[in-house]
């Protein structure tokens, strides 16, 4: 099919969709979808994230009454125009996996009436049984509020019309932020920094408080064996990013007492321990960008009797000091793999991995092929690729994986998986038995990556017997020499590392904000809700003025803009 045919198919479908949208005809709008089509909306039809499957659910959502009008009529999307000058111009697509779903995809722009905003959408069209082109997926996304577009220019130094140097300008800006921050961001990792940068470019005063002494220390202090970017280089990048984006950050700072929210003034009272003094701040918005929770350290009988070294994987620094020692690592995810490799590389006498439940294992070569290079070719702008990737409803992606997509990916690692099984290492691609093989995507989206192992060579160590596996047994208790399991078996050790993940985000939130506020929040932060959207993350949390910003770079890079837009809308009084 020629490129002009892709354009004609897209243009005809889009023109018809615009007529339905501009006239507020929900029935006509949903007739542009397949019977099993999907609709994902970020902030265009509500100040929230929604994913709906099937015409009935889509129609019901668009027909809900807002200020006396249907949601479709109230929002008033119009001015649809195909993107014909970007990498997301109309083109053919074929979804990965054995299903063979193919059709025409493309991006388009539009205007929103209420609120006055600019939007962008993305569609994937396939033919129904009658040969009619209809939407398999449709994505609508708010880009900017009219009159408040995200700034993309820097104004530095002296030139006509400016009377301050860059240093003076930054100092003046920082003083204004510190005196009265509109937003207080707790945590200066990638999520907190990107949110601060987005807010700054939207003209909103944002102050970041970070417990570490340097930006990037949350990466410098890790033990990793990355294939791509060394931890120190990544940490230094974050530090330079904070400088380049002119972010106001208080280092060596933390919340000193339980924050209080005043619903009358719609402001928080937050006491900050900033270096050697305490400061009271009254921001309108509190953003928690504190990561995935504190280290999870269960209590077993006899732990205090163990005479060797015992610590959580988050605190692993130096395997060299344990050269010639017997090591037990409890847990079988990516952190476990990194730490076991470190001990083997530094001459531990014996390394044993305790795998209590099955692990989803994908080799780094396969992950690169299926999850990095395919969706993110280096020749294309990252903003365009992020947009295309996020246009895919997450629930639909997991459905595709269950329908054969994961099986297709597993084929690339057959030899690795066979060797691991023979060595007694248990594998799974299901979040729970019988729930379907969601694969790597499911574990990353639903569990922040808990239960997966991206294999950078650790699997080979297991297969070759350099790392032994103790599988399927829960720990009974510790004694002075090591750990005993419920089946009566025992492992003697000089070092035991607990690589068993982190506490739920809500546990740390309750400790920080207190029971009163925690009880007003939904029980879970992060993971996916029933529609496949992020639970209370970068979207309304359930408590006014409180937001959560957590997740890997790819999440923060895209959704920090949405958090900024929601806060801006509240400051403008339109949300």
SELODO-555269 format. One line per 5 residues: number of its first residue (from 1); for each residue z, x, y of C-alpha. Coordinates in pm, whole numbers. Layout:
% residues N
NUM = Z:X:Y  ...
END
This chain:
% residues 575
1 = 0:0:0  -96:141:341  159:202:616  1:-69:832  72:-316:552
6 = 441:-222:554  444:-281:928  265:-617:900  498:-743:624  802:-637:825
11 = 673:-776:1153  590:-1118:1006  929:-1153:838  1117:-1032:1145  931:-1262:1383
16 = 1017:-1562:1169  1381:-1452:1143  1403:-1424:1522  1284:-1780:1566  1561:-1901:1335
21 = 1819:-1687:1516  1720:-1774:1871  1719:-2147:1793  2054:-2129:1611  1903:-2271:1291
26 = 2133:-2144:1015  1941:-2319:737  1617:-2156:846  1793:-1820:887  1921:-1812:529
31 = 1580:-1911:392  1474:-1557:479  1699:-1425:199  1645:-1404:-175  1869:-1631:-380
36 = 2080:-1322:-459  2037:-1160:-118  2311:-983:79  2410:-993:447  2633:-730:610
41 = 2747:-770:971  2949:-527:1180  3072:-686:1505  2760:-887:1594  2877:-1229:1475
46 = 3254:-1165:1484  3492:-891:1591  3523:-782:1230  3330:-647:932  3178:-902:694
51 = 2964:-886:380  2833:-1206:220  2618:-1261:-87  2396:-1560:-151  2250:-1815:92
56 = 2543:-2058:68  2805:-1806:182  2576:-1668:452  2500:-2015:586  2867:-2115:582
61 = 2962:-1805:784  2685:-1852:1040  2764:-2224:1073  3132:-2176:1159  3214:-2321:1501
66 = 3293:-2082:1788  3354:-2240:2131  3173:-2556:2029  2866:-2381:1886  2771:-2246:1548
71 = 2840:-1877:1510  2465:-1812:1491  2394:-2002:1813  2699:-1862:1994  2613:-1498:1923
76 = 2252:-1564:2021  2075:-1268:1864  1726:-1238:2016  1460:-990:2123  1400:-856:1773
81 = 1178:-547:1778  1079:-318:1493  1176:47:1514  839:217:1489  924:562:1623
86 = 1217:669:1401  1266:779:1042  1372:419:976  1037:266:1070  890:28:807
91 = 839:214:480  848:156:106  1173:189:-85  1279:207:-447  1647:185:-529
96 = 1772:460:-763  1850:371:-1120  1672:193:-1403  1645:-147:-1230  1329:-43:-1048
101 = 1395:-260:-740  1136:-177:-477  992:-322:-159  971:-262:215  1255:-146:439
106 = 1296:-81:808  1516:-90:1116  1494:-310:1423  1671:-360:1754  1792:-680:1917
111 = 2009:-817:2196  2330:-1016:2157  2411:-1295:2402  2788:-1319:2346  2921:-1068:2397
116 = 2642:-909:2600  2553:-622:2372  2275:-422:2211  2239:-435:1835  2043:-272:1561
121 = 1959:-400:1218  1812:-288:888  1636:-490:619  1519:-441:263  1253:-691:161
126 = 1127:-767:-187  899:-1039:-318  1039:-1351:-480  882:-1519:-782  619:-1679:-559
131 = 526:-1349:-393  703:-1432:-65  872:-1141:111  1243:-1210:157  1556:-1012:230
136 = 1736:-840:-53  1972:-699:213  2007:-755:588  2236:-548:808  2327:-627:1170
141 = 2528:-375:1369  2658:-369:1727  2546:-48:1899  2677:-79:2256  2824:-329:2500
146 = 2593:-389:2795  2702:-182:3093  2930:35:2879  2694:248:2676  2846:549:2506
151 = 2790:851:2730  2576:1125:2578  2573:1367:2873  2818:1629:2991  2883:1704:3357
156 = 3012:2058:3384  3053:2305:3666  2951:2288:4029  2628:2126:4138  2519:1893:4413
161 = 2764:1609:4454  3047:1774:4256  3335:1967:4408  3532:2078:4100  3472:2345:3842
166 = 3466:2250:3475  3821:2382:3428  3947:2178:3722  3763:1871:3601  3910:1894:3249
171 = 4258:1958:3386  4233:1649:3609  4113:1440:3316  4392:1562:3090  4658:1489:3351
176 = 4534:1130:3382  4536:1086:3003  4884:1230:2962  5021:1016:3244  4892:687:3101
181 = 4701:699:2771  4531:373:2682  4515:487:2320  4757:709:2131  4605:864:1818
186 = 4850:999:1562  4681:1272:1362  4431:1538:1468  4220:1566:1154  3854:1472:1141
191 = 3919:1097:1179  4153:1130:1475  3928:1377:1655  3614:1170:1611  3790:855:1731
196 = 3917:1040:2037  3568:1169:2113  3415:823:2078  3678:667:2302  3633:938:2562
201 = 3260:877:2578  3330:508:2624  3554:588:2921  3885:517:2749  4184:750:2788
206 = 4289:874:2444  4569:1119:2365  4594:1282:2021  4928:1400:1880  4906:1646:1592
211 = 5202:1783:1395  5037:2118:1319  5027:2413:1556  4646:2436:1559  4365:2187:1526
216 = 4218:2233:1178  4541:2346:1011  4523:2045:780  4217:2221:628  4333:2582:668
221 = 4639:2507:457  4443:2369:164  4335:2548:-153  3973:2465:-225  3669:2617:-388
226 = 3392:2451:-188  3022:2494:-263  2921:2423:94  3165:2496:379  3472:2723:334
231 = 3797:2561:443  3857:2815:718  3512:2766:863  3558:2389:858  3899:2423:1026
236 = 3749:2642:1297  3470:2388:1347  3724:2112:1408  3901:2331:1660  3577:2406:1843
241 = 3478:2038:1825  3801:1942:2002  3726:2193:2277  3362:2094:2311  3447:1723:2329
246 = 3722:1794:2582  3987:1616:2376  4341:1592:2508  4565:1700:2218  4938:1765:2196
251 = 4994:2013:1915  5322:2066:1730  5398:1704:1817  5507:1398:1621  5657:1052:1662
256 = 6032:1096:1709  6154:738:1656  6023:399:1544  5760:272:1789  5825:-68:1949
261 = 5554:-320:2038  5604:-557:2333  5383:-862:2286  5435:-969:2648  5297:-652:2805
266 = 5079:-577:2501  5200:-218:2505  5380:14:2269  5683:225:2347  5644:550:2156
271 = 5880:847:2171  5700:1175:2104  5861:1505:2014  5625:1734:2205  5712:2097:2144
276 = 6072:2131:2276  6097:1803:2469  6079:1429:2409  5829:1214:2599  5806:834:2620
281 = 5453:691:2620  5336:331:2662  4985:303:2518  4809:-27:2460  4670:87:2128
286 = 4817:298:1849  4569:454:1605  4711:599:1283  4480:875:1163  4735:1042:939
291 = 4529:1077:623  4580:936:278  4957:936:257  5228:1188:181  5239:1382:-148
296 = 5344:1166:-441  5626:1334:-632  5773:1119:-911  6125:1180:-1031  6173:1279:-1395
301 = 6500:1359:-1561  6573:1729:-1576  6349:1836:-1289  6640:2013:-1124  6707:2203:-1447
306 = 6362:2361:-1467  6401:2733:-1395  6041:2804:-1294  5836:2712:-987  5774:2339:-938
311 = 5569:2197:-650  5304:1943:-547  4940:2052:-528  4938:1994:-151  5170:2294:-124
316 = 4971:2530:-344  4901:2850:-149  4878:3159:-365  4806:3188:-736  4826:3568:-725
321 = 5205:3561:-728  5190:3391:-1068  4964:3647:-1237  5059:3674:-1604  5259:3348:-1596
326 = 5226:3029:-1802  5101:2742:-1586  5103:2364:-1639  4908:2146:-1396  4988:1775:-1417
331 = 4690:1562:-1314  4317:1574:-1380  4132:1518:-1053  3951:1744:-809  4272:1906:-679
336 = 4373:1988:-1036  4039:2149:-1102  4058:2364:-789  4410:2482:-869  4338:2555:-1235
341 = 4037:2763:-1129  4260:2951:-885  4515:3034:-1155  4248:3148:-1402  4079:3362:-1135
346 = 4412:3530:-1056  4504:3616:-1411  4751:3352:-1524  4850:3414:-1885  4790:3052:-1984
351 = 4675:2740:-1797  4721:2390:-1940  4604:2071:-1775  4797:1750:-1845  4555:1456:-1835
356 = 4747:1130:-1854  4449:897:-1796  4070:927:-1804  3877:1098:-1522  3537:1032:-1364
361 = 3356:1369:-1375  3033:1449:-1192  2896:1801:-1164  2842:1939:-816  2472:1982:-902
366 = 2436:1615:-988  2642:1499:-690  2422:1708:-463  2109:1558:-613  2219:1194:-614
371 = 2469:1164:-328  2395:1441:-79  2033:1556:-75  1869:1223:-160  2037:1011:112
376 = 2077:1300:359  1758:1513:374  1815:1793:623  1491:1728:813  1613:1389:943
381 = 1869:1311:1217  2212:1249:1067  2263:942:1290  1958:773:1139  2065:859:785
386 = 2419:734:845  2276:409:977  2050:360:675  2326:445:428  2573:204:588
391 = 2316:-73:592  2369:-104:218  2644:-358:137  2904:-166:-59  2966:-447:-306
396 = 2593:-457:-380  2588:-80:-430  2867:-105:-687  2684:-394:-855  2375:-176:-885
401 = 2586:101:-1035  2729:-136:-1295  2379:-257:-1379  2259:87:-1483  2284:310:-1179
406 = 2587:497:-1311  2428:532:-1654  2127:690:-1484  2348:944:-1301  2543:1026:-1619
411 = 2223:1141:-1787  2213:1451:-1562  2554:1565:-1695  2522:1483:-2065  2588:1841:-2180
416 = 2892:1879:-1956  3039:1547:-2067  2981:1624:-2435  3160:1958:-2403  3456:1805:-2220
421 = 3500:1534:-2483  3496:1793:-2761  3769:1982:-2576  3985:1667:-2566  3918:1568:-2206
426 = 3891:1190:-2160  3614:1047:-1937  3557:715:-1763  3335:562:-1496  3531:235:-1468
431 = 3813:162:-1225  3980:-39:-1503  3880:-95:-1867  3595:-344:-1897  3537:-378:-1521
436 = 3200:-204:-1522  3086:151:-1456  3100:185:-1077  3086:564:-1102  3155:812:-825
441 = 3084:559:-548  3342:317:-681  3618:576:-706  3548:716:-358  3528:377:-188
446 = 3804:199:-377  4051:482:-435  3974:747:-172  3840:961:-456  4154:946:-669
451 = 4062:977:-1036  3742:1177:-986  3653:1539:-1035  3353:1699:-869  3297:1987:-1109
456 = 3235:2327:-948  3281:2518:-1272  3617:2388:-1386  3453:2195:-1672  3320:2521:-1813
461 = 3671:2666:-1817  3789:2370:-2028  3490:2390:-2262  3541:2766:-2311  3912:2716:-2376
466 = 4029:2909:-2070  4205:2594:-1956  4372:2391:-2231  4405:2012:-2219  4711:1803:-2304
471 = 4572:1452:-2306  4703:1098:-2311  5077:1153:-2312  5325:1058:-2041  5602:1297:-1943
476 = 5943:1217:-2086  6157:1475:-1906  6189:1834:-1790  6423:2103:-1920  6490:2460:-1814
481 = 6185:2593:-2001  5918:2334:-1923  5822:1974:-1982  5857:1742:-2281  5633:1440:-2349
486 = 5709:1097:-2491  5548:1188:-2824  5806:1467:-2863  5567:1753:-2792  5657:2019:-2535
491 = 5488:2265:-2301  5676:2575:-2193  5591:2698:-1845  5678:2937:-1568  5496:2725:-1310
496 = 5439:2347:-1298  5210:2197:-1033  5207:1822:-974  4847:1738:-879  4898:1362:-898
501 = 4774:1243:-562  4938:1085:-263  5149:784:-182  4977:466:-55  4904:466:318
506 = 5128:163:362  5431:357:238  5392:614:515  5315:335:762  5639:155:676
511 = 5834:478:719  5671:538:1058  5667:187:1207  5958:23:1029  5989:-283:809
516 = 5940:-539:1087  5585:-430:1170  5499:-334:812  5580:-688:696  5318:-824:940
521 = 5042:-614:783  4836:-682:471  4969:-498:166  4688:-245:143  4515:-8:384
526 = 4199:161:263  3990:82:-39  3768:-227:-45  3851:-591:19  3705:-883:-175
531 = 3378:-861:23  3343:-486:-23  3452:-389:329  3715:-129:416  4067:-273:402
536 = 4213:-278:757  4040:52:837  3845:92:1165  3883:-285:1201  4169:-526:1293
541 = 4482:-425:1102  4667:-756:1122  4892:-643:1409  4781:-637:1774  4721:-293:1916
546 = 4749:-119:1579  4454:50:1409  4398:271:1106  4139:550:1099  4126:730:767
551 = 3862:859:530  3617:1145:481  3378:1277:745  3098:1039:649  3324:736:708
556 = 3477:858:1034  3142:971:1172  3000:619:1155  3299:387:1195  3471:571:1481
561 = 3208:409:1704  3307:63:1581  3674:131:1645  3584:240:1995  3379:-73:2060
566 = 3661:-302:1945  3917:-130:2165  3674:-133:2459  3611:-505:2411  3984:-574:2417
571 = 4022:-369:2734  3739:-571:2892  3901:-898:2783  3606:-1014:2572  3764:-986:2227
END
